[in-house]
Amino acid sequence: MIASAKKLFESAMSLNDQDRAELVGLLLGSFEDNADEGVDLAWKDEVSRRVAELDSGVVQMITWSKVRSEAFKARGN
């Protein structure tokens, strides 16, 4: 870690929990601003495709309890 980042970290650690949480949100949000613009469109297309599959009956939803049960069986639990 570079010295300036370490100093910022040490200053941030003196903040109360709420202020540190807000700082984390601001820092994480700064990454979203640099995200590939095509990612949002790709996710919208994927969601639309999955909804269409559900609407047409090509795929069926299953409950979380069934998913969890099958995952445990696959792991041997």
Stockholm file with secondary structure:
# STOCKHOLM 1.0

chainA/1-77         MIASAKKLFESAMSLNDQDRAELVGLLLGSFEDNADEGVDLAWKDEVSRRVAELDSGVVQMITWSKVRSEAFKARGN
#=GR chainA/1-77 SS CCHHHHHHHHHHHTSCHHHHHHHHHHHHHHHHTTSCHHHHHHHHHHHHHHHHHHHHTSSCCCCHHHHHHHHHHHHTC
#=GC SS_cons        CCHHHHHHHHHHHTSCHHHHHHHHHHHHHHHHTTSCHHHHHHHHHHHHHHHHHHHHTSSCCCCHHHHHHHHHHHHTC
//
